[in-house]
């Protein structure tokens, strides 16, 4: 056992878990006061649900066996037949610790799309959707990209979750926004910007566990991931601030925090594969593209993605995944077999990244759409007009359903 690596992944797991309450604060500060507790509950209750699901079937469907290159099997359900103390080759950390680390990703990912529908869906529907979505969408994508599935075998590069986490969650947010429909009363008022700042700081801090931790060892790649995460986030924040000053013209706290979040999202798939220059371009580009979508495209689409979950996670995630095919280089990480377009590798890696991005978008959209449509036939989805207007406060809805 490599004690240093074990401590590093234990700390990284704690940091990734820390992101979920950070996201609750971030989202909670953006909504009107009547929806604040609703938002806190909708995000934080996933911490319990996602852990149980991961132990029951999540780890097995992600990393056990290989069914058509799409998903795993149930041979290791309930972590049966898993030697949790067996050391993983090369990095010498226990399999159980790796499972714990991946469990934290399974918590934060569904929490991301909550921002699209806060204040207008029942907790019972949300719980049922997350159960179905985890089994049919999230775990298969983990398997396809990281668990020995088809996208991994083709050569897709996704260091910490551009496809698996951010594009997946962003597209799911878009589906939920379209199918569930808009709020009864739409407002862009941000009730507690102090919570937005606190949540952003917690997310930025936790993201070091998310990105650097994905190196799974204390090494040069982990250090590079910490550097590129910081640089890309700073570049995205400054770019968003510049766009606000040019178009508004005023600089806002919410805009600065949103820009930072876009940078964190965009650098995630590329963080352990790119140079500092690449990180600067990826971060700045994320804010430019997401700002354009949120401010100019979204109003024309008339889709009520309440907190711009698709505009930030989906759009910036797509850009980051594609940009990995532009800037990845074996100079930074020998795991890069085919350099990106701008580092002499030609179009091959960009083509693979485009394929993985398109597959993720289509898979998440179709499966998410089907899950919502099926659930709509068997259970109520929307809050009552009265509860939505007053601000649902959490457990009351679930008790009434029972």
C-alpha positions in Angstrom: 0.0 0.0 0.0 1.3 3.5 -0.9 0.4 5.5 2.2 0.8 8.9 0.5 -1.5 7.9 -2.3 -4.1 6.5 0.1 -4.1 9.7 2.1 -4.3 11.8 -1.1 -7.4 9.9 -2.3 -9.0 10.0 1.1 -8.6 13.7 1.2 -9.8 14.0 -2.4 -12.9 12.0 -1.6 -13.7 14.4 1.3 -13.2 17.4 -1.0 -15.5 15.9 -3.7 -18.2 15.2 -1.0 -17.7 18.8 0.2 -18.8 20.0 -3.2 -22.4 18.8 -2.7 -23.3 21.1 0.2 -21.3 23.8 -1.7 -23.6 23.3 -4.6 -26.6 23.5 -2.3 -25.4 26.9 -1.0 -24.7 28.1 -4.6 -28.1 27.1 -5.9 -29.9 28.2 -2.7 -28.4 31.7 -2.9 -29.6 32.1 -6.5 -33.3 31.4 -5.9 -36.0 33.5 -4.1 -36.2 33.1 -0.4 -39.4 31.0 -0.6 -37.5 28.4 -2.6 -34.3 28.3 -0.5 -35.1 25.4 1.8 -36.6 23.5 -1.2 -33.3 23.9 -3.0 -31.3 22.8 0.0 -33.3 19.7 0.5 -33.5 18.8 -3.2 -29.7 18.9 -3.5 -28.6 17.5 -0.1 -31.0 14.5 0.2 -29.1 13.0 -2.7 -26.1 12.4 -0.4 -28.0 9.5 1.3 -29.8 8.2 -1.8 -26.8 8.1 -4.1 -24.6 6.3 -1.5 -27.1 3.5 -1.1 -27.6 3.2 -4.9 -23.9 3.0 -5.4 -23.4 0.2 -2.9 -26.5 -1.7 -4.2 -25.8 -1.6 -7.9 -23.7 1.4 -8.9 -20.2 0.1 -8.5 -21.1 -3.2 -10.1 -22.8 -1.6 -13.2 -19.9 0.8 -13.5 -16.9 -1.5 -13.1 -17.9 -5.2 -13.1 -17.9 -7.0 -16.4 -18.7 -5.6 -19.7 -22.1 -5.9 -21.4 -21.9 -4.8 -25.1 -19.4 -2.1 -24.1 -22.3 -0.1 -22.6 -22.6 -1.2 -19.0 -21.3 -3.6 -16.4 -23.2 -6.5 -14.8 -24.6 -7.2 -11.3 -21.9 -9.7 -10.3 -20.6 -7.3 -7.7 -23.9 -5.9 -6.5 -23.8 -4.9 -2.8 -20.0 -5.1 -3.3 -20.2 -8.9 -3.1 -17.1 -10.7 -4.4 -15.2 -7.4 -4.3 -11.9 -7.6 -2.4 -12.0 -4.1 -0.9 -8.5 -4.4 0.4 -6.9 -5.5 -2.9 -4.4 -2.9 -4.2 -4.9 -1.4 -7.6 -1.9 -1.9 -10.0 0.4 1.0 -10.4 -1.1 3.3 -7.8 -1.3 0.9 -4.9 -4.5 2.1 -3.3 -7.2 -0.3 -2.1 -10.1 -1.0 -4.4 -12.5 0.0 -1.6 -11.0 3.5 -1.5 -11.3 3.9 -5.3 -15.0 2.8 -4.9 -15.4 5.4 -2.2 -13.9 8.1 -4.4 -16.2 7.2 -7.3 -19.1 7.2 -5.0 -18.6 10.9 -4.4 -18.9 11.6 -8.1 -22.2 9.6 -8.1 -23.5 12.0 -5.4 -22.6 15.3 -7.0 -23.6 14.5 -10.6 -27.4 14.2 -10.1 -27.2 17.2 -7.8 -26.0 19.4 -10.7 -29.3 19.1 -12.8 -31.4 20.1 -9.8 -30.7 23.7 -10.7 -32.9 23.4 -13.8 -36.1 22.6 -12.0 -35.9 23.9 -8.4 -39.2 24.9 -6.8 -41.5 23.1 -9.2 -41.2 19.3 -8.9 -42.2 16.9 -6.1 -39.6 15.3 -4.0 -41.1 11.9 -4.7 -40.7 12.4 -8.4 -37.2 13.7 -8.0 -36.2 10.6 -5.9 -37.7 8.2 -8.5 -36.0 10.0 -11.3 -32.6 9.9 -9.7 -32.9 6.2 -9.0 -33.9 5.4 -12.6 -31.4 7.9 -14.1 -28.5 6.6 -12.0 -29.1 3.1 -13.1 -29.9 3.7 -16.8 -27.8 6.8 -17.6 -25.0 7.6 -15.1 -23.6 4.2 -14.3 -23.5 3.1 -18.0 -21.7 6.3 -18.9 -19.2 5.7 -16.2 -18.6 2.3 -17.6 -18.4 3.5 -21.2 -15.8 6.1 -20.4 -13.9 4.8 -17.3 -15.0 1.2 -16.7 -13.6 -0.5 -19.7 -16.5 0.3 -22.0 -16.7 1.2 -25.7 -15.7 4.9 -25.4 -12.6 4.1 -23.3 -11.5 1.4 -25.8 -11.9 3.8 -28.7 -9.5 6.3 -26.9 -11.7 8.9 -25.4 -9.9 11.3 -23.0 -12.0 12.4 -20.0 -9.7 13.0 -17.1 -12.3 13.9 -14.4 -15.8 13.9 -15.9 -16.5 16.2 -18.8 -18.7 13.7 -20.5 -19.7 11.4 -17.5 -20.5 14.3 -15.2 -21.0 17.7 -16.8 -22.4 17.0 -20.3 -24.5 14.2 -18.8 -26.0 16.4 -16.1 -26.3 19.4 -18.3 -28.2 17.6 -21.0 -30.4 16.0 -18.3 -31.2 19.5 -17.0 -32.2 20.5 -20.5 -34.5 17.5 -20.8 -36.2 18.2 -17.5 -36.6 21.9 -18.3 -38.3 21.1 -21.6 -40.6 18.2 -20.4 -41.6 19.6 -17.0 -42.2 23.1 -18.3 -41.6 26.6 -16.9 -42.2 28.0 -13.4 -45.5 29.7 -12.8 -43.7 32.8 -11.7 -40.3 33.4 -13.3 -37.8 35.7 -11.7 -34.1 36.4 -11.9 -33.8 37.8 -8.4 -31.0 36.3 -6.4 -32.0 36.4 -2.7 -28.7 35.7 -1.0 -25.6 36.5 -2.9 -23.5 35.7 0.2 -24.5 32.1 -0.1 -23.6 32.2 -3.8 -20.1 33.3 -3.0 -19.8 30.8 -0.2 -21.0 28.0 -2.5 -18.6 29.0 -5.2 -15.7 29.0 -2.8 -16.7 25.5 -1.6 -17.0 24.2 -5.1 -13.7 25.7 -6.2 -12.0 24.1 -3.2 -13.7 20.8 -3.7 -12.8 20.8 -7.4 -9.2 20.2 -6.5 -10.3 16.8 -5.1 -12.4 16.3 -8.2 -9.7 17.1 -10.8 -6.3 16.5 -9.1 -7.7 13.5 -7.3 -8.5 11.9 -10.6 -4.8 11.3 -11.1 -5.3 8.7 -8.3 -1.7 9.3 -7.0 0.5 12.1 -5.9 2.5 12.7 -9.0 3.3 15.2 -11.7 -0.1 14.8 -13.4 -1.9 15.6 -10.1 0.2 18.8 -9.7 -0.6 19.7 -13.3 -4.3 19.2 -12.7 -4.2 21.5 -9.7 -2.4 24.2 -11.8 -4.7 23.9 -14.8 -7.8 23.9 -12.7 -6.7 27.1 -11.0 -5.6 28.9 -14.2 -8.7 27.9 -16.2 -11.1 29.0 -13.5 -9.3 32.3 -13.1 -9.4 32.9 -16.9 -13.1 32.1 -17.1 -13.9 34.4 -14.2 -12.0 37.3 -15.7 -13.5 36.6 -19.2 -17.1 36.6 -17.7 -16.4 39.9 -15.9 -15.1 41.4 -19.1 -18.2 40.3 -21.0 -20.5 41.8 -18.3 -18.6 45.1 -18.4 -18.8 45.2 -22.2 -22.5 44.2 -22.6 -24.2 45.4 -19.4 -22.0 47.4 -18.5 -21.5 46.4 -14.9 -19.6 43.7 -13.1 -21.7 41.4 -10.8 -20.9 39.0 -8.0 -23.2 36.3 -9.5 -21.6 36.8 -12.9 -18.1 36.4 -11.4 -19.2 33.2 -9.6 -20.9 31.9 -12.7 -17.7 32.5 -14.8 -15.6 30.6 -12.3 -18.0 27.7 -12.4 -17.9 27.5 -16.2 -14.1 27.4 -16.0 -14.1 24.6 -13.5 -16.5 22.6 -15.7 -14.7 23.2 -18.9 -11.2 22.2 -17.6 -12.5 19.0 -16.0 -12.0 16.6 -19.0 -8.7 18.2 -20.0 -7.1 19.1 -16.7 -4.5 16.3 -16.5 -3.7 16.4 -20.2 -3.1 20.1 -21.1 -0.5 22.8 -20.6 -1.1 26.1 -18.8 -1.6 27.9 -22.1 -4.2 25.3 -23.0 -5.9 25.8 -19.7 -6.1 29.6 -20.2 -7.8 29.2 -23.6 -10.2 26.5 -22.3 -11.2 28.6 -19.3 -11.7 31.9 -21.3 -13.5 30.1 -24.1 -15.9 28.5 -21.6 -17.1 31.8 -20.4 -17.4 33.3 -23.9 -19.5 30.3 -25.1 -21.7 29.9 -22.0 -22.3 33.7 -21.7 -23.4 33.8 -25.3 -25.8 30.9 -24.7 -27.2 32.2 -21.5 -27.6 35.8 -22.5 -28.6 35.5 -26.2 -29.6 32.0 -27.2 -31.6 30.8 -24.2 -34.1 33.7 -24.2 -35.0 32.8 -27.8 -35.5 29.1 -27.0 -37.9 30.0 -24.1 -36.7 27.1 -22.0 -36.9 27.7 -18.3 -33.7 26.2 -17.0 -34.0 28.1 -13.7 -30.3 28.3 -12.7 -28.7 27.7 -16.1 -27.6 24.2 -15.4 -27.4 23.4 -19.1 -25.9 26.8 -20.0 -23.1 26.3 -17.5 -22.5 22.6 -17.1 -23.8 21.4 -20.5 -22.4 24.1 -22.8 -19.0 24.5 -20.9 -18.8 20.7 -20.6 -19.2 20.3 -24.3 -16.6 22.9 -25.0 -14.1 21.3 -22.5 -14.6 17.8 -24.0 -14.0 19.1 -27.6 -11.1 21.3 -26.5 -9.4 18.2 -25.0 -9.0 17.1 -28.6 -7.3 20.3 -29.4 -4.9 20.8 -26.5 -4.1 17.3 -25.1 -0.4 16.4 -25.2 1.7 13.5 -24.2 4.3 16.1 -22.9 2.0 16.5 -19.9 0.6 13.0 -19.6 2.0 9.9 -21.3 -1.5 8.4 -21.2 -2.3 10.7 -24.2 -1.7 8.3 -27.1 -2.8 10.7 -29.8 -1.9 14.4 -29.3 -4.5 17.0 -29.8 -4.9 19.0 -33.1 -2.7 21.9 -31.9 0.1 19.7 -30.7 0.7 17.9 -33.9 -1.6 15.0 -33.5 -3.9 15.8 -36.4 -7.7 15.3 -36.3 -7.8 11.9 -34.7 -8.2 12.8 -31.0 -10.6 15.7 -31.9 -12.7 13.2 -33.8 -12.8 10.8 -30.9 -13.7 13.6 -28.5 -16.5 14.8 -30.9 -17.8 11.2 -31.1 -17.8 10.8 -27.3 -19.5 14.2 -26.9 -22.2 13.4 -29.4 -22.8 9.9 -27.9 -23.1 11.4 -24.4 -25.5 14.1 -25.5 -27.8 11.7 -27.4 -27.7 9.0 -24.8 -28.4 11.4 -21.9 -31.2 13.2 -23.8 -33.0 10.1 -25.1 -32.8 8.2 -21.8 -33.6 11.2 -19.7 -36.7 11.9 -21.9 -37.9 8.3 -21.7 -37.5 8.2 -17.9 -39.5 11.4 -17.4 -42.3 10.3 -19.7 -42.6 6.9 -18.0 -42.7 8.5 -14.5 -45.3 11.0 -15.6 -47.6 8.1 -16.3 -47.3 6.6 -12.9 -46.9 9.5 -10.5 -47.5 13.3 -10.1 -44.5 15.3 -11.1 -45.3 19.0 -10.5 -46.0 20.7 -7.2 -49.5 22.1 -6.8 -49.8 25.7 -7.8 -50.3 26.6 -4.2 -47.1 24.8 -3.0 -45.1 26.2 -5.9 -46.3 29.8 -5.2 -45.6 29.5 -1.4 -42.4 27.6 -1.8 -42.3 23.9 -0.9 -40.2 23.3 2.2 -39.1 19.7 1.8 -40.4 16.6 3.5 -44.0 17.7 3.5 -44.5 16.5 -0.1 -43.0 13.1 0.5 -45.2 12.5 3.6 -48.3 13.5 1.7 -47.4 11.0 -1.1 -47.0 8.2 1.4 
